[in-house]
Amino acid sequence: MALASIQQLRVQGLASPINRSRELERSSFFVGMISQCLTDDSECVALITPLSVDGPPPSSEIDLHSPLRGQILKFIQHWIRIRHFVRALHTDMDPGMQWATLFNLDAETRRLYETLPPTLRDFNGQSCLEADFRESLGLQTLYHMCRFVPHLAMIRLLQKQTSPGDEYVQLCAQIVVRHISRVSDVIMNAVTSSQTTLTALPPFVSYCSFTSVSVYMSYLSHCGKDWNDVNDPAVYLSRVRLLSNLHLLNQVRRVWTPVKVMWEAIQMDMAALGISSTDVEAYGRSLINVSALPDREVQRSYILSLAHAAEPYMDTEMMLSLIHFVDYVKLADPVYMLIVVATA
């Protein structure tokens, strides 16, 4: 689609009586850059409507016509600050300043979240009649990422200290586990929903799944839990959350090259736990079968309710052991995932 877009921009620019060479140059540059993130242009579909060669509307107009996108852009600006904070964390820096920055960033995250309408704050990945499903899911993942990523990075920093301070570690671990669990449940509901095509989701949703997958796999590996133990409710809950995130990554990697790289980066960890691509594909097929058979949906809901009953135990175990396996968690730099968002 990116390649088709740039061709249309050039054709329309030549046919336009107005001199738009600089605007077209900028558009061509960014579209060409984005096209490098696509895995294969043969998977693209033709554009349904012609592109406008007019420049983008002012930010106030964007907010007016699409309030959700305005909120997403605000979260993305905040996410960039969090990313810079994570990259700058170092044992040589003043710990007091690092904690102050973390608390300020977290307070701003919560403030931004409180400005969202209740329907968006309560969005759980299922039906969303009052807002765009894709953008609602994007907002949820951005919020949870802004909560758990900086605290996860802080635990990694604390782990390198001789006296990390148990109360600070547990504070960060509690936030990390809570928000990874919540966003994984949102994604689990989303992949079972027929509301949207997974490949149409914002790319940063994939980064959220990637990090969540790494945390769950590191946890299962550290605790020596059997991936195939159907009698352990905590393992079952981790399994369905893992498979939901893996299913999303498996679908989106066919479109976005950065997500394909993420998928390849977790293959060794998947193999170590005995998780195969066949398992992920089978889970994807089961989602279709469940949606078609109400009895299977009832059975799945019942099993999940039992698994969620074991969630407090699993969360406590994850929080206590997080500092011991945090070094194995993959925190890939998501800077390239922001390019597509800004121009979508």
Residue frames as qw, qx, qy, qz and C-alpha x, y, z in Angstrom:
[[0.000, 0.885, 0.466, 0.000, 0.00, 0.00, 0.00],
 [0.320, -0.759, 0.103, 0.557, 2.89, 2.37, 0.74],
 [0.357, -0.129, 0.601, 0.704, 4.35, 1.81, -2.72],
 [0.155, 0.609, 0.690, 0.360, 0.94, 2.30, -4.33],
 [0.167, -0.889, -0.317, 0.283, 0.43, 5.46, -2.26],
 [0.325, -0.586, 0.273, 0.690, 3.67, 7.06, -3.35],
 [0.283, 0.174, 0.696, 0.636, 2.86, 6.34, -6.97],
 [0.019, 0.779, 0.608, 0.151, -0.56, 7.97, -6.62],
 [0.272, -0.816, -0.105, 0.499, 0.95, 11.00, -4.92],
 [0.325, -0.317, 0.469, 0.758, 3.34, 11.52, -7.80],
 [0.175, 0.406, 0.739, 0.509, 0.66, 11.06, -10.47],
 [0.100, -0.856, -0.507, 0.033, -1.77, 13.41, -8.75],
 [0.343, -0.688, 0.049, 0.637, 0.99, 15.93, -8.18],
 [0.286, -0.056, 0.569, 0.769, 1.79, 16.07, -11.86],
 [0.018, 0.566, 0.706, 0.425, -1.90, 16.55, -12.70],
 [0.236, -0.783, -0.436, 0.375, -2.42, 19.27, -10.10],
 [0.330, 0.810, 0.128, 0.467, -2.37, 22.91, -11.33],
 [0.380, -0.900, 0.166, -0.136, -0.84, 23.94, -7.99],
 [0.494, 0.548, -0.606, 0.299, 2.88, 23.71, -7.38],
 [0.782, -0.550, 0.139, -0.257, 3.20, 21.19, -4.54],
 [0.707, 0.438, -0.522, 0.187, 6.69, 19.91, -5.19],
 [0.018, 0.467, -0.681, 0.564, 7.95, 20.41, -1.60],
 [0.709, -0.176, 0.373, -0.572, 4.87, 18.78, -0.08],
 [0.940, 0.237, -0.168, -0.181, 5.16, 15.86, -2.45],
 [0.472, 0.517, -0.637, 0.322, 8.86, 15.50, -1.69],
 [0.293, -0.373, 0.652, -0.591, 8.12, 15.27, 2.02],
 [0.856, 0.017, 0.211, -0.472, 5.26, 12.82, 1.45],
 [0.836, 0.400, -0.374, -0.041, 7.35, 10.70, -0.88],
 [0.199, 0.533, -0.713, 0.409, 10.21, 10.58, 1.62],
 [0.463, -0.253, 0.634, -0.565, 8.09, 9.36, 4.53],
 [0.901, 0.176, 0.093, -0.386, 6.02, 6.94, 2.48],
 [0.693, 0.500, -0.515, 0.066, 9.18, 5.53, 0.94],
 [0.007, -0.462, 0.752, -0.471, 10.72, 5.13, 4.38],
 [0.691, -0.101, 0.467, -0.543, 7.63, 3.35, 5.71],
 [0.870, 0.331, -0.227, -0.287, 7.61, 1.01, 2.72],
 [0.376, 0.489, -0.757, 0.214, 10.92, -0.40, 3.98],
 [0.376, -0.229, 0.713, -0.545, 9.06, -1.71, 7.02],
 [0.852, 0.178, 0.049, -0.490, 6.77, -3.84, 4.84],
 [0.647, -0.264, 0.705, 0.121, 7.69, -7.48, 4.46],
 [0.346, 0.131, 0.785, 0.497, 6.40, -7.91, 0.91],
 [0.268, 0.284, -0.053, -0.919, 4.63, -5.45, -1.35],
 [0.319, -0.076, -0.811, -0.484, 2.80, -8.33, -3.03],
 [0.187, -0.411, -0.841, 0.298, 0.67, -8.61, 0.11],
 [0.078, 0.279, 0.183, -0.940, -0.63, -5.08, -0.33],
 [0.302, 0.619, 0.724, 0.037, -4.07, -4.19, -1.60],
 [0.230, 0.425, 0.303, 0.821, -4.99, -1.39, -3.95],
 [0.031, 0.194, 0.376, -0.906, -6.22, 1.87, -2.49],
 [0.194, 0.599, 0.777, -0.017, -9.99, 2.23, -2.63],
 [0.129, 0.957, 0.251, -0.071, -10.07, 6.03, -2.80],
 [0.573, 0.576, -0.106, 0.573, -7.56, 8.41, -4.36],
 [0.538, -0.403, -0.315, 0.670, -5.17, 10.16, -2.02],
 [0.066, 0.982, 0.176, 0.030, -5.48, 13.86, -1.46],
 [0.650, 0.301, -0.134, 0.685, -2.40, 15.91, -2.28],
 [0.232, -0.846, 0.018, -0.479, -3.47, 18.54, 0.22],
 [0.225, 0.393, -0.698, 0.555, -1.30, 18.90, 3.29],
 [0.394, -0.372, -0.811, 0.220, -2.42, 17.41, 6.62],
 [0.262, -0.828, -0.270, -0.416, -4.88, 19.50, 8.64],
 [0.022, -0.606, 0.496, -0.622, -3.64, 21.43, 11.67],
 [0.224, 0.008, -0.908, 0.353, -3.48, 19.50, 14.94],
 [0.344, 0.141, 0.446, -0.814, -6.62, 21.26, 16.20],
 [0.681, 0.222, -0.289, -0.635, -8.54, 19.92, 13.19],
 [0.479, 0.147, -0.865, 0.008, -7.17, 16.43, 13.80],
 [0.021, 0.070, 0.785, -0.616, -8.46, 16.56, 17.38],
 [0.493, 0.201, 0.141, -0.835, -11.81, 17.91, 16.18],
 [0.718, 0.238, -0.433, -0.490, -12.40, 15.19, 13.59],
 [0.832, -0.021, -0.551, 0.060, -10.83, 12.29, 15.51],
 [0.437, -0.778, 0.279, -0.356, -10.60, 12.85, 19.28],
 [0.952, -0.249, 0.155, 0.084, -9.18, 9.35, 19.77],
 [0.764, 0.401, -0.038, 0.504, -6.27, 10.05, 17.46],
 [0.007, -0.822, 0.209, -0.530, -5.60, 13.26, 19.33],
 [0.731, -0.595, 0.267, -0.201, -5.42, 11.25, 22.56],
 [0.959, 0.071, 0.089, 0.261, -3.18, 8.67, 20.91],
 [0.502, 0.659, -0.142, 0.541, -0.78, 11.38, 19.75],
 [0.331, -0.793, 0.283, -0.426, -0.60, 12.78, 23.29],
 [0.899, -0.356, 0.254, -0.023, 0.21, 9.33, 24.65],
 [0.858, 0.351, 0.011, 0.376, 2.83, 8.81, 21.95],
 [0.175, 0.800, -0.255, 0.514, 4.55, 12.08, 22.87],
 [0.604, -0.643, 0.356, -0.309, 4.57, 10.90, 26.48],
 [0.984, -0.018, 0.149, 0.093, 5.80, 7.46, 25.41],
 [0.622, 0.625, -0.193, 0.430, 8.77, 9.06, 23.65],
 [0.179, -0.764, 0.404, -0.469, 9.76, 10.72, 26.94],
 [0.860, -0.359, 0.317, -0.176, 9.48, 7.38, 28.71],
 [0.921, 0.317, -0.013, 0.227, 11.62, 5.73, 26.06],
 [0.325, 0.736, -0.336, 0.490, 14.32, 8.37, 26.55],
 [0.525, -0.644, 0.394, -0.393, 14.15, 7.80, 30.32],
 [0.975, -0.100, 0.199, -0.027, 14.57, 4.03, 29.90],
 [0.787, 0.490, -0.114, 0.358, 17.51, 4.42, 27.55],
 [0.123, 0.763, -0.344, 0.532, 19.22, 6.89, 29.90],
 [0.795, -0.569, 0.103, -0.183, 18.99, 4.68, 33.01],
 [0.658, 0.436, -0.508, 0.344, 22.47, 3.89, 34.27],
 [0.747, -0.467, -0.384, 0.277, 24.03, 2.82, 37.56],
 [0.485, 0.035, -0.141, 0.862, 26.35, 5.85, 37.51],
 [0.138, -0.551, -0.226, -0.791, 23.45, 8.31, 37.66],
 [0.185, -0.190, 0.549, -0.793, 21.94, 9.77, 40.83],
 [0.116, -0.301, -0.946, -0.029, 19.31, 7.25, 42.07],
 [0.071, 0.534, 0.517, -0.665, 17.23, 10.00, 43.65],
 [0.256, 0.438, -0.262, -0.821, 16.91, 11.83, 40.35],
 [0.218, 0.027, -0.884, -0.413, 16.02, 8.60, 38.56],
 [0.058, -0.423, -0.868, 0.254, 13.26, 7.82, 41.04],
 [0.141, 0.545, 0.244, -0.789, 11.93, 11.37, 40.87],
 [0.266, 0.300, -0.536, -0.743, 11.78, 11.19, 37.07],
 [0.178, -0.149, -0.957, -0.171, 10.06, 7.80, 37.20],
 [0.014, 0.508, 0.717, -0.477, 7.42, 9.03, 39.66],
 [0.200, 0.515, -0.019, -0.833, 6.78, 12.17, 37.59],
 [0.260, 0.168, -0.738, -0.600, 6.42, 10.16, 34.38],
 [0.138, -0.281, -0.949, 0.036, 4.09, 7.69, 36.07],
 [0.097, 0.537, 0.492, -0.679, 1.96, 10.50, 37.48],
 [0.270, 0.420, -0.305, -0.811, 1.67, 12.02, 34.00],
 [0.197, -0.022, -0.916, -0.347, 0.66, 8.63, 32.58],
 [0.055, -0.452, -0.841, 0.292, -2.13, 8.34, 35.12],
 [0.145, 0.535, 0.179, -0.813, -3.20, 11.94, 34.49],
 [0.259, 0.252, -0.593, -0.719, -3.46, 11.34, 30.74],
 [0.175, -0.191, -0.958, -0.124, -5.45, 8.18, 31.37],
 [0.026, 0.502, 0.664, -0.554, -7.90, 10.00, 33.63],
 [0.222, 0.425, -0.120, -0.869, -8.67, 12.47, 30.82],
 [0.170, -0.025, -0.856, -0.488, -10.06, 9.63, 28.69],
 [0.656, -0.209, -0.113, -0.717, -13.83, 9.04, 28.63],
 [0.629, -0.280, 0.640, -0.342, -15.02, 6.19, 30.89],
 [0.918, 0.324, 0.106, -0.203, -15.86, 4.02, 27.86],
 [0.600, 0.642, -0.447, 0.168, -12.21, 4.13, 26.78],
 [0.174, -0.570, 0.694, -0.405, -10.82, 3.60, 30.27],
 [0.718, -0.097, 0.581, -0.371, -13.07, 0.56, 30.71],
 [0.736, 0.474, -0.357, -0.326, -12.35, -0.88, 27.26],
 [0.680, -0.389, 0.618, -0.072, -11.47, -4.56, 27.72],
 [0.092, -0.317, 0.828, 0.453, -10.82, -5.65, 24.14],
 [0.296, 0.400, 0.868, 0.008, -14.39, -6.72, 23.45],
 [0.218, 0.725, 0.546, 0.358, -17.25, -4.80, 21.86],
 [0.234, -0.401, -0.110, 0.879, -16.82, -1.06, 21.56],
 [0.288, 0.692, 0.633, 0.193, -19.88, 0.59, 20.05],
 [0.045, -0.965, -0.177, 0.189, -19.03, 4.19, 20.90],
 [0.094, -0.830, 0.446, 0.322, -15.49, 4.35, 19.53],
 [0.680, 0.530, -0.487, -0.142, -13.20, 2.84, 16.93],
 [0.958, -0.287, 0.014, 0.018, -12.11, -0.62, 18.09],
 [0.789, 0.309, -0.145, 0.510, -8.60, -0.36, 16.66],
 [0.136, 0.646, -0.234, 0.714, -7.89, 3.05, 18.20],
 [0.680, -0.612, 0.094, -0.392, -9.44, 2.03, 21.53],
 [0.966, -0.139, -0.037, 0.213, -7.13, -0.97, 21.68],
 [0.571, 0.494, -0.166, 0.634, -4.21, 1.25, 20.70],
 [0.225, -0.732, 0.195, -0.613, -4.93, 3.63, 23.58],
 [0.866, -0.468, 0.064, -0.164, -5.17, 0.77, 26.08],
 [0.912, 0.072, -0.074, 0.397, -1.85, -0.74, 25.01],
 [0.320, 0.634, -0.182, 0.680, -0.12, 2.64, 25.06],
 [0.483, -0.715, 0.154, -0.482, -1.37, 3.31, 28.58],
 [0.934, -0.347, 0.083, 0.013, -0.28, -0.05, 29.96],
 [0.783, 0.325, -0.110, 0.519, 3.10, 0.18, 28.19],
 [0.080, 0.722, -0.197, 0.658, 3.67, 3.61, 29.71],
 [0.679, -0.626, 0.187, -0.334, 3.04, 2.03, 33.12],
 [0.949, -0.256, 0.170, 0.075, 5.00, -1.23, 32.98],
 [0.763, 0.497, -0.116, 0.396, 7.98, -0.50, 30.69],
 [0.102, 0.758, -0.375, 0.524, 9.72, 2.18, 32.86],
 [0.678, -0.541, 0.374, -0.329, 9.16, 0.14, 36.03],
 [0.987, 0.093, 0.073, 0.110, 10.47, -2.98, 34.33],
 [0.568, 0.624, -0.242, 0.479, 13.58, -1.05, 33.28],
 [0.261, -0.743, 0.376, -0.488, 13.99, 0.27, 36.84],
 [0.911, -0.316, 0.237, -0.117, 13.90, -3.29, 38.24],
 [0.874, 0.353, -0.070, 0.326, 16.63, -4.23, 35.78],
 [0.214, 0.734, -0.325, 0.556, 18.69, -1.30, 37.07],
 [0.587, -0.618, 0.328, -0.408, 18.01, -2.19, 40.73],
 [0.999, -0.042, 0.014, 0.016, 19.05, -5.77, 40.07],
 [0.682, 0.489, -0.255, 0.480, 22.57, -4.53, 39.30],
 [0.155, -0.739, 0.339, -0.561, 22.89, -2.78, 42.67],
 [0.327, 0.161, -0.855, 0.369, 24.38, -4.47, 45.73],
 [0.044, 0.337, 0.744, -0.576, 21.51, -3.33, 47.98],
 [0.011, -0.343, -0.594, -0.728, 18.53, -2.75, 45.68],
 [0.295, 0.014, 0.363, -0.884, 15.97, -2.09, 48.42],
 [0.092, 0.244, 0.963, 0.072, 13.23, -4.72, 48.58],
 [0.223, 0.638, 0.535, -0.508, 10.39, -2.23, 49.05],
 [0.239, 0.624, -0.272, -0.692, 11.31, -0.35, 45.86],
 [0.048, 0.162, -0.907, -0.386, 11.71, -3.56, 43.89],
 [0.127, 0.390, 0.901, -0.143, 8.31, -4.82, 45.02],
 [0.249, 0.658, 0.229, -0.673, 6.67, -1.48, 44.21],
 [0.255, 0.497, -0.541, -0.629, 7.94, -1.66, 40.64],
 [0.010, 0.025, -0.985, -0.171, 7.21, -5.38, 40.33],
 [0.260, 0.474, 0.726, -0.424, 3.62, -4.88, 41.45],
 [0.358, 0.666, -0.023, -0.654, 3.02, -2.26, 38.75],
 [0.159, 0.396, -0.776, -0.464, 4.73, -4.36, 36.07],
 [0.071, 0.124, 0.990, 0.005, 2.79, -7.55, 36.79],
 [0.304, 0.546, 0.566, -0.538, -0.55, -5.78, 37.20],
 [0.383, 0.670, -0.110, -0.626, -0.37, -3.93, 33.88],
 [0.145, 0.312, -0.856, -0.386, 1.12, -6.77, 31.85],
 [0.173, 0.254, 0.938, -0.163, -1.70, -9.00, 33.12],
 [0.344, 0.629, 0.397, -0.573, -4.36, -6.43, 32.31],
 [0.339, 0.615, -0.377, -0.604, -3.12, -5.60, 28.83],
 [0.016, 0.170, -0.958, -0.230, -2.66, -9.30, 28.06],
 [0.277, 0.420, 0.815, -0.287, -6.30, -9.91, 28.97],
 [0.361, 0.691, 0.058, -0.624, -7.34, -7.01, 26.73],
 [0.232, 0.489, -0.694, -0.474, -5.32, -8.48, 23.86],
 [0.152, 0.054, 0.987, -0.025, -6.72, -11.95, 24.60],
 [0.382, 0.585, 0.572, -0.431, -10.25, -10.57, 24.25],
 [0.295, 0.695, -0.228, -0.615, -9.27, -8.62, 21.14],
 [0.081, 0.338, -0.852, -0.392, -7.87, -11.59, 19.22],
 [0.170, 0.282, 0.942, -0.066, -11.07, -13.55, 19.88],
 [0.305, 0.650, 0.335, -0.610, -13.19, -10.64, 18.68],
 [0.530, 0.438, 0.578, 0.441, -14.37, -10.14, 15.11],
 [0.008, 0.909, 0.206, -0.363, -14.24, -6.36, 15.53],
 [0.191, 0.882, -0.345, -0.259, -11.06, -5.80, 13.55],
 [0.896, 0.344, -0.209, 0.188, -8.35, -7.42, 11.46],
 [0.728, -0.569, 0.033, 0.381, -5.20, -7.96, 13.53],
 [0.622, 0.134, 0.238, 0.734, -2.94, -6.71, 10.74],
 [0.065, 0.764, 0.264, 0.585, -4.80, -3.38, 10.86],
 [0.572, -0.762, -0.230, 0.201, -3.81, -2.75, 14.48],
 [0.057, 0.947, -0.300, 0.100, -1.30, 0.01, 15.29],
 [0.726, 0.363, -0.531, 0.242, 2.24, -1.45, 15.22],
 [0.042, -0.506, 0.614, -0.604, 3.01, -0.47, 18.81],
 [0.854, -0.234, 0.135, -0.445, 0.41, -3.03, 19.92],
 [0.911, 0.229, -0.326, 0.109, 2.85, -5.66, 18.63],
 [0.297, 0.505, -0.566, 0.580, 5.65, -4.24, 20.77],
 [0.544, -0.404, 0.376, -0.632, 3.39, -4.50, 23.82],
 [0.975, -0.008, -0.036, -0.219, 2.69, -8.15, 22.96],
 [0.700, 0.451, -0.460, 0.309, 6.38, -8.80, 22.36],
 [0.005, 0.502, -0.584, 0.638, 7.39, -7.52, 25.80],
 [0.742, -0.263, 0.271, -0.554, 4.50, -9.30, 27.53],
 [0.951, 0.179, -0.245, -0.063, 5.44, -12.57, 25.84],
 [0.499, 0.477, -0.563, 0.454, 9.04, -12.20, 26.98],
 [0.323, -0.449, 0.511, -0.659, 7.96, -11.60, 30.59],
 [0.887, -0.114, 0.149, -0.422, 5.65, -14.63, 30.67],
 [0.892, 0.292, -0.333, 0.095, 8.17, -16.95, 29.01],
 [0.267, 0.521, -0.593, 0.552, 10.94, -15.78, 31.35],
 [0.551, -0.375, 0.408, -0.624, 8.65, -16.37, 34.33],
 [0.966, 0.019, -0.011, -0.259, 7.68, -19.89, 33.25],
 [0.743, 0.420, -0.442, 0.277, 11.30, -20.77, 32.51],
 [0.015, 0.546, -0.568, 0.616, 12.58, -19.38, 35.82],
 [0.647, -0.277, 0.425, -0.568, 9.96, -21.25, 37.87],
 [0.040, -0.215, 0.966, 0.137, 10.48, -24.46, 35.91],
 [0.617, 0.272, 0.464, -0.574, 6.77, -24.76, 35.13],
 [0.372, 0.115, 0.850, 0.356, 5.62, -27.29, 32.56],
 [0.238, 0.172, -0.284, -0.913, 4.02, -25.51, 29.61],
 [0.484, -0.100, -0.720, -0.487, 1.73, -28.51, 29.02],
 [0.102, -0.162, -0.845, 0.499, 0.52, -28.88, 32.62],
 [0.292, -0.440, -0.498, -0.688, -3.26, -28.64, 32.15],
 [0.564, -0.557, -0.601, 0.099, -3.91, -29.20, 35.87],
 [0.387, -0.340, -0.242, 0.822, -2.17, -26.00, 36.99],
 [0.183, 0.872, 0.454, -0.031, -4.61, -23.05, 36.65],
 [0.186, -0.837, 0.182, 0.482, -1.74, -20.55, 36.84],
 [0.366, -0.202, 0.703, 0.576, 0.00, -22.27, 33.93],
 [0.319, 0.572, 0.721, 0.225, -3.25, -22.31, 31.96],
 [0.045, 0.942, 0.222, -0.248, -3.73, -18.57, 32.48],
 [0.251, -0.656, 0.453, 0.549, -0.14, -17.87, 31.43],
 [0.438, 0.089, 0.793, 0.415, -0.65, -20.18, 28.45],
 [0.300, 0.743, 0.584, 0.129, -3.74, -18.45, 27.04],
 [0.055, -0.939, 0.024, 0.338, -2.22, -15.00, 27.60],
 [0.375, -0.462, 0.612, 0.521, 0.99, -16.12, 25.92],
 [0.418, 0.278, 0.782, 0.369, -0.78, -17.73, 22.98],
 [0.217, 0.882, 0.408, -0.098, -3.00, -14.69, 22.46],
 [0.106, -0.869, 0.263, 0.406, 0.02, -12.40, 22.28],
 [0.401, -0.267, 0.750, 0.453, 1.92, -14.88, 20.11],
 [0.439, 0.547, 0.696, 0.152, -1.07, -15.21, 17.77],
 [0.155, 0.952, 0.125, -0.233, -1.15, -11.44, 17.32],
 [0.221, -0.703, 0.521, 0.431, 2.60, -11.32, 16.60],
 [0.496, 0.027, 0.807, 0.319, 2.32, -14.25, 14.21],
 [0.404, 0.738, 0.537, 0.061, -0.35, -12.44, 12.20],
 [0.067, 0.975, -0.015, -0.212, 1.19, -8.97, 12.17],
 [0.468, -0.517, 0.549, 0.460, 4.71, -10.20, 11.33],
 [0.582, 0.364, 0.643, 0.339, 3.40, -11.05, 7.85],
 [0.243, 0.908, 0.278, 0.200, 2.95, -7.32, 7.19],
 [0.111, -0.961, 0.224, -0.116, 5.51, -5.41, 9.28],
 [0.701, 0.410, -0.482, 0.330, 9.23, -6.21, 9.07],
 [0.084, -0.530, 0.571, -0.621, 9.98, -4.91, 12.63],
 [0.791, -0.231, 0.298, -0.481, 7.38, -7.35, 13.99],
 [0.926, 0.268, -0.267, 0.003, 8.95, -10.12, 11.94],
 [0.361, 0.520, -0.592, 0.498, 12.25, -9.32, 13.68],
 [0.476, -0.405, 0.471, -0.622, 10.49, -9.50, 17.06],
 [0.950, 0.006, 0.005, -0.312, 9.03, -12.87, 16.13],
 [0.785, 0.382, -0.429, 0.232, 12.44, -14.21, 15.19],
 [0.056, 0.581, -0.558, 0.590, 13.94, -12.85, 18.43],
 [0.618, -0.321, 0.460, -0.550, 11.66, -14.99, 20.62],
 [0.847, 0.195, -0.420, -0.261, 12.03, -18.27, 18.72],
 [0.435, 0.285, -0.773, 0.363, 14.78, -19.63, 20.98],
 [0.268, -0.153, 0.595, -0.742, 12.76, -18.85, 24.12],
 [0.795, 0.077, -0.042, -0.600, 9.69, -20.49, 22.60],
 [0.755, 0.255, -0.602, -0.041, 11.68, -23.60, 21.74],
 [0.157, 0.299, -0.766, 0.547, 13.14, -23.77, 25.26],
 [0.477, -0.023, 0.510, -0.715, 9.60, -23.93, 26.69],
 [0.278, 0.163, 0.936, 0.138, 8.39, -26.36, 24.04],
 [0.404, 0.689, 0.331, -0.502, 6.16, -23.82, 22.28],
 [0.438, 0.051, 0.652, 0.617, 6.10, -24.28, 18.53],
 [0.219, 0.163, -0.269, -0.924, 4.70, -22.23, 15.67],
 [0.345, -0.231, -0.841, -0.347, 2.28, -25.13, 15.20],
 [0.216, -0.467, -0.715, 0.473, 0.90, -24.46, 18.70],
 [0.053, 0.395, 0.089, -0.913, 0.35, -20.82, 17.81],
 [0.294, 0.044, -0.605, -0.738, -1.31, -21.68, 14.50],
 [0.317, -0.333, -0.887, -0.045, -3.54, -24.24, 16.23],
 [0.096, -0.471, -0.527, 0.701, -4.56, -21.62, 18.79],
 [0.180, 0.266, -0.217, -0.922, -5.51, -19.26, 15.97],
 [0.365, -0.123, -0.776, -0.499, -7.68, -21.94, 14.38],
 [0.254, -0.389, -0.831, 0.306, -9.31, -22.69, 17.73],
 [0.069, 0.333, 0.241, -0.909, -10.40, -19.06, 18.01],
 [0.384, 0.079, -0.487, -0.780, -12.39, -19.45, 14.79],
 [0.429, -0.208, -0.870, -0.128, -13.92, -22.72, 16.00],
 [0.158, -0.338, -0.671, 0.640, -14.83, -21.25, 19.39],
 [0.218, 0.260, 0.027, -0.940, -16.59, -18.25, 17.83],
 [0.472, 0.028, -0.618, -0.629, -18.59, -20.63, 15.61],
 [0.592, -0.274, -0.757, -0.038, -19.60, -23.02, 18.41],
 [0.379, -0.698, 0.095, -0.600, -21.34, -21.47, 21.44],
 [0.910, -0.396, -0.120, -0.018, -20.74, -24.61, 23.56],
 [0.767, 0.135, -0.186, 0.600, -16.98, -24.26, 23.15],
 [0.063, 0.619, -0.119, 0.774, -17.18, -20.61, 24.11],
 [0.682, -0.619, -0.009, -0.389, -19.01, -21.54, 27.32],
 [0.940, -0.182, -0.130, 0.259, -16.41, -24.22, 28.08],
 [0.548, 0.380, -0.159, 0.728, -13.55, -21.81, 27.43],
 [0.219, -0.688, 0.077, -0.687, -15.13, -19.14, 29.65],
 [0.841, -0.512, -0.071, -0.158, -15.54, -21.67, 32.46],
 [0.865, -0.008, -0.137, 0.482, -11.90, -22.79, 32.27],
 [0.302, 0.531, -0.112, 0.784, -10.75, -19.17, 32.16],
 [0.486, -0.716, -0.006, -0.501, -12.82, -18.34, 35.24],
 [0.912, -0.374, -0.069, 0.152, -11.02, -21.13, 37.12],
 [0.700, 0.242, -0.080, 0.667, -7.68, -19.85, 35.86],
 [0.010, 0.681, -0.049, 0.731, -8.43, -16.28, 36.91],
 [0.725, -0.656, -0.096, -0.187, -9.24, -17.57, 40.39],
 [0.864, -0.228, -0.012, 0.450, -5.57, -18.58, 40.61],
 [0.412, 0.753, 0.007, 0.514, -4.39, -15.19, 39.36],
 [0.352, -0.889, 0.195, -0.220, -3.59, -13.67, 42.80],
 [0.849, -0.370, 0.314, 0.209, -1.24, -16.58, 43.52],
 [0.753, 0.374, 0.235, 0.488, 0.44, -16.31, 40.12],
 [0.146, 0.901, -0.005, 0.409, 0.77, -12.52, 40.38],
 [0.557, -0.788, 0.257, -0.051, 2.41, -12.80, 43.81],
 [0.870, -0.131, 0.337, 0.335, 4.83, -15.43, 42.55],
 [0.584, 0.619, 0.180, 0.494, 5.71, -13.30, 39.52],
 [0.101, -0.947, 0.082, -0.294, 6.26, -10.19, 41.65],
 [0.686, -0.652, 0.317, 0.067, 8.57, -12.00, 44.06],
 [0.804, -0.061, 0.442, 0.394, 10.63, -13.64, 41.32],
 [0.487, 0.858, 0.144, 0.073, 10.69, -10.81, 38.76],
 [0.110, -0.906, 0.399, 0.091, 14.04, -9.42, 39.93],
 [0.628, -0.336, 0.679, 0.178, 15.61, -12.86, 39.38],
 [0.611, 0.295, 0.648, 0.345, 14.56, -13.20, 35.72],
 [0.225, 0.893, 0.153, -0.359, 14.30, -9.56, 34.63],
 [0.161, -0.616, 0.563, 0.528, 17.63, -9.75, 32.79],
 [0.340, 0.092, 0.876, 0.329, 16.11, -12.34, 30.46],
 [0.342, 0.749, 0.505, -0.259, 13.21, -10.10, 29.49],
 [0.455, 0.235, 0.407, 0.756, 13.60, -8.53, 26.07],
 [0.048, 0.823, 0.279, -0.492, 13.11, -4.76, 26.04],
 [0.538, 0.311, 0.436, 0.651, 13.64, -4.03, 22.35],
 [0.051, -0.374, -0.036, 0.925, 13.94, -0.36, 21.47],
 [0.382, 0.591, 0.710, 0.009, 10.58, 0.50, 19.86],
 [0.022, -0.570, 0.080, 0.817, 11.68, 3.78, 18.27],
 [0.032, 0.075, -0.712, -0.697, 11.02, 2.52, 14.76],
 [0.002, -0.496, -0.868, -0.021, 7.46, 1.62, 15.73],
 [0.013, 0.676, 0.342, -0.653, 6.66, 5.30, 16.19],
 [0.060, -0.217, 0.490, 0.842, 7.31, 6.23, 12.56],
 [0.096, -0.332, -0.830, -0.437, 4.18, 4.54, 11.27],
 [0.149, -0.657, -0.655, 0.342, 1.99, 5.95, 14.02],
 [0.106, -0.562, -0.045, 0.819, 2.93, 9.53, 13.28],
 [0.146, 0.267, -0.510, -0.805, 2.07, 9.24, 9.60],
 [0.097, 0.294, 0.947, 0.088, -0.89, 6.84, 9.72]]
